[in-house]
Amino acid sequence: MADYKEMYFKLLNATEDAIRILIKAQQECEEMYISSEDEEGKQP
């Protein structure tokens, strides 16, 4: 018989990992956007 508890936790952990990866990527992109605005706003 399949171990549903093990399968559930495996899927749950993978889902949490994916969410963390997406959040990190979003934060990095936000930082890139903010940095590019700062550079564009500077006068030479």
N, CA, C and O atoms as a printed pandas DataFrame, in Angstrom:
     atom_number atom_name residue_name chain_id  residue_number  x_coord  y_coord  z_coord
0              1         N          MET        A               1    0.845   -1.187    0.000
1              2        CA          MET        A               1    0.000    0.000    0.000
2              3         C          MET        A               1    0.888    1.248    0.000
3              4         O          MET        A               1    1.936    1.281    0.645
4              5         N          ALA        A               2    0.460    2.241   -0.715
5              6        CA          ALA        A               2    1.227    3.475   -0.833
6              7         C          ALA        A               2    1.286    4.193    0.514
7              8         O          ALA        A               2    0.324    4.194    1.283
8              9         N          ASP        A               3    2.442    4.803    0.775
9             10        CA          ASP        A               3    2.617    5.575    2.007
10            11         C          ASP        A               3    2.207    7.021    1.704
11            12         O          ASP        A               3    3.033    7.838    1.296
12            13         N          TYR        A               4    0.922    7.322    1.909
13            14        CA          TYR        A               4    0.384    8.630    1.559
14            15         C          TYR        A               4    0.978    9.747    2.400
15            16         O          TYR        A               4    1.143   10.866    1.914
16            17         N          LYS        A               5    1.301    9.459    3.652
17            18        CA          LYS        A               5    1.906   10.473    4.515
18            19         C          LYS        A               5    3.269   10.888    3.954
19            20         O          LYS        A               5    3.582   12.078    3.900
20            21         N          GLU        A               6    4.073    9.917    3.541
21            22        CA          GLU        A               6    5.382   10.215    2.966
22            23         C          GLU        A               6    5.232   11.008    1.669
23            24         O          GLU        A               6    5.962   11.972    1.436
24            25         N          MET        A               7    4.287   10.600    0.831
25            26        CA          MET        A               7    4.069   11.310   -0.433
26            27         C          MET        A               7    3.610   12.742   -0.180
27            28         O          MET        A               7    4.050   13.668   -0.861
28            29         N          TYR        A               8    2.726   12.924    0.801
29            30        CA          TYR        A               8    2.222   14.255    1.130
30            31         C          TYR        A               8    3.368   15.165    1.561
31            32         O          TYR        A               8    3.489   16.289    1.073
32            33         N          PHE        A               9    4.209   14.680    2.478
33            34        CA          PHE        A               9    5.302   15.513    2.973
34            35         C          PHE        A               9    6.344   15.788    1.890
35            36         O          PHE        A               9    6.929   16.871    1.859
36            37         N          LYS        A              10    6.577   14.838    1.019
37            38        CA          LYS        A              10    7.514   15.066   -0.097
38            39         C          LYS        A              10    6.993   16.187   -1.001
39            40         O          LYS        A              10    7.742   17.087   -1.380
40            41         N          LEU        A              11    5.722   16.124   -1.337
41            42        CA          LEU        A              11    5.123   17.156   -2.175
42            43         C          LEU        A              11    5.085   18.497   -1.458
43            44         O          LEU        A              11    5.349   19.533   -2.068
44            45         N          LEU        A              12    4.760   18.487   -0.178
45            46        CA          LEU        A              12    4.721   19.719    0.607
46            47         C          LEU        A              12    6.093   20.383    0.640
47            48         O          LEU        A              12    6.202   21.590    0.427
48            49         N          ASN        A              13    7.137   19.607    0.905
49            50        CA          ASN        A              13    8.490   20.164    0.948
50            51         C          ASN        A              13    8.912   20.727   -0.402
51            52         O          ASN        A              13    9.526   21.792   -0.461
52            53         N          ALA        A              14    8.593   20.033   -1.478
53            54        CA          ALA        A              14    8.942   20.520   -2.812
54            55         C          ALA        A              14    8.193   21.818   -3.128
55            56         O          ALA        A              14    8.751   22.728   -3.741
56            57         N          THR        A              15    6.946   21.897   -2.712
57            58        CA          THR        A              15    6.153   23.106   -2.927
58            59         C          THR        A              15    6.750   24.283   -2.173
59            60         O          THR        A              15    6.860   25.384   -2.713
60            61         N          GLU        A              16    7.136   24.049   -0.924
61            62        CA          GLU        A              16    7.755   25.115   -0.130
62            63         C          GLU        A              16    9.079   25.565   -0.745
63            64         O          GLU        A              16    9.379   26.759   -0.762
64            65         N          ASP        A              17    9.869   24.622   -1.246
65            66        CA          ASP        A              17   11.126   24.973   -1.908
66            67         C          ASP        A              17   10.865   25.847   -3.129
67            68         O          ASP        A              17   11.557   26.842   -3.344
68            69         N          ALA        A              18    9.875   25.478   -3.922
69            70        CA          ALA        A              18    9.544   26.246   -5.126
70            71         C          ALA        A              18    9.092   27.652   -4.766
71            72         O          ALA        A              18    9.473   28.615   -5.432
72            73         N          ILE        A              19    8.291   27.779   -3.730
73            74        CA          ILE        A              19    7.825   29.100   -3.301
74            75         C          ILE        A              19    9.001   29.964   -2.851
75            76         O          ILE        A              19    9.071   31.146   -3.185
76            77         N          ARG        A              20    9.920   29.372   -2.096
77            78        CA          ARG        A              20   11.104   30.121   -1.644
78            79         C          ARG        A              20   11.936   30.598   -2.835
79            80         O          ARG        A              20   12.434   31.723   -2.834
80            81         N          ILE        A              21   12.086   29.749   -3.843
81            82        CA          ILE        A              21   12.846   30.118   -5.038
82            83         C          ILE        A              21   12.168   31.288   -5.757
83            84         O          ILE        A              21   12.835   32.232   -6.178
84            85         N          LEU        A              22   10.857   31.221   -5.893
85            86        CA          LEU        A              22   10.129   32.293   -6.575
86            87         C          LEU        A              22   10.198   33.607   -5.798
87            88         O          LEU        A              22   10.362   34.672   -6.393
88            89         N          ILE        A              23   10.076   33.535   -4.483
89            90        CA          ILE        A              23   10.154   34.746   -3.654
90            91         C          ILE        A              23   11.537   35.372   -3.779
91            92         O          ILE        A              23   11.659   36.590   -3.915
92            93         N          LYS        A              24   12.578   34.543   -3.733
93            94        CA          LYS        A              24   13.943   35.057   -3.851
94            95         C          LYS        A              24   14.143   35.730   -5.205
95            96         O          LYS        A              24   14.723   36.814   -5.274
96            97         N          ALA        A              25   13.676   35.111   -6.270
97            98        CA          ALA        A              25   13.811   35.686   -7.610
98            99         C          ALA        A              25   13.059   37.008   -7.702
99           100         O          ALA        A              25   13.561   37.961   -8.299
100          101         N          GLN        A              26   11.873   37.079   -7.125
101          102        CA          GLN        A              26   11.103   38.318   -7.146
102          103         C          GLN        A              26   11.840   39.414   -6.389
103          104         O          GLN        A              26   11.910   40.548   -6.863
104          105         N          GLN        A              27   12.389   39.098   -5.227
105          106        CA          GLN        A              27   13.119   40.096   -4.449
106          107         C          GLN        A              27   14.355   40.589   -5.209
107          108         O          GLN        A              27   14.654   41.783   -5.202
108          109         N          GLU        A              28   15.062   39.676   -5.856
109          110        CA          GLU        A              28   16.235   40.071   -6.628
110          111         C          GLU        A              28   15.852   40.982   -7.790
111          112         O          GLU        A              28   16.552   41.951   -8.082
112          113         N          CYS        A              29   14.754   40.672   -8.443
113          114        CA          CYS        A              29   14.301   41.512   -9.555
114          115         C          CYS        A              29   13.854   42.888   -9.061
115          116         O          CYS        A              29   14.097   43.894   -9.727
116          117         N          GLU        A              30   13.211   42.934   -7.910
117          118        CA          GLU        A              30   12.817   44.220   -7.334
118          119         C          GLU        A              30   14.048   45.059   -7.016
119          120         O          GLU        A              30   14.057   46.265   -7.260
120          121         N          GLU        A              31   15.091   44.429   -6.470
121          122        CA          GLU        A              31   16.333   45.142   -6.174
122          123         C          GLU        A              31   16.980   45.652   -7.460
123          124         O          GLU        A              31   17.482   46.775   -7.500
124          125         N          MET        A              32   16.970   44.837   -8.505
125          126        CA          MET        A              32   17.525   45.262   -9.787
126          127         C          MET        A              32   16.758   46.466  -10.323
127          128         O          MET        A              32   17.361   47.409  -10.835
128          129         N          TYR        A              33   15.448   46.439  -10.208
129          130        CA          TYR        A              33   14.616   47.535  -10.697
130          131         C          TYR        A              33   14.900   48.813   -9.918
131          132         O          TYR        A              33   15.055   49.886  -10.501
132          133         N          ILE        A              34   14.966   48.688   -8.596
133          134        CA          ILE        A              34   15.232   49.861   -7.749
134          135         C          ILE        A              34   16.611   50.425   -8.056
135          136         O          ILE        A              34   16.783   51.642   -8.134
136          137         N          SER        A              35   17.592   49.549   -8.228
137          138        CA          SER        A              35   18.949   50.003   -8.543
138          139         C          SER        A              35   18.996   50.715   -9.889
139          140         O          SER        A              35   19.685   51.725  -10.032
140          141         N          SER        A              36   18.279   50.204  -10.862
141          142        CA          SER        A              36   18.304   50.839  -12.179
142          143         C          SER        A              36   17.623   52.193  -12.145
143          144         O          SER        A              36   18.027   53.097  -12.876
144          145         N          GLU        A              37   16.599   52.362  -11.316
145          146        CA          GLU        A              37   15.958   53.674  -11.183
146          147         C          GLU        A              37   16.920   54.663  -10.543
147          148         O          GLU        A              37   16.973   55.823  -10.951
148          149         N          ASP        A              38   17.681   54.223   -9.546
149          150        CA          ASP        A              38   18.645   55.096   -8.892
150          151         C          ASP        A              38   19.700   55.569   -9.881
151          152         O          ASP        A              38   20.069   56.743   -9.878
152          153         N          GLU        A              39   20.187   54.666  -10.727
153          154        CA          GLU        A              39   21.217   55.025  -11.700
154          155         C          GLU        A              39   20.664   55.961  -12.770
155          156         O          GLU        A              39   21.372   56.866  -13.210
156          157         N          GLU        A              40   19.435   55.770  -13.194
157          158        CA          GLU        A              40   18.842   56.628  -14.213
158          159         C          GLU        A              40   18.558   58.015  -13.687
159          160         O          GLU        A              40   18.579   58.984  -14.446
160          161         N          GLY        A              41   18.290   58.124  -12.389
161          162        CA          GLY        A              41   17.954   59.417  -11.820
162          163         C          GLY        A              41   19.150   60.295  -11.529
163          164         O          GLY        A              41   18.979   61.482  -11.249
164          165         N          LYS        A              42   20.370   59.749  -11.585
165          166        CA          LYS        A              42   21.578   60.516  -11.294
166          167         C          LYS        A              42   21.927   61.424  -12.463
167          168         O          LYS        A              42   21.766   61.052  -13.625
168          169         N          GLN        A              43   22.398   62.598  -12.144
169          170        CA          GLN        A              43   22.841   63.537  -13.180
170          171         C          GLN        A              43   24.332   63.354  -13.421
171          172         O          GLN        A              43   25.091   63.267  -12.455
172          173         N          PRO        A              44   24.781   63.292  -14.672
173          174        CA          PRO        A              44   26.214   63.135  -14.963
174          175         C          PRO        A              44   27.000   64.394  -14.681
175          176         O          PRO        A              44   28.216   64.419  -14.876
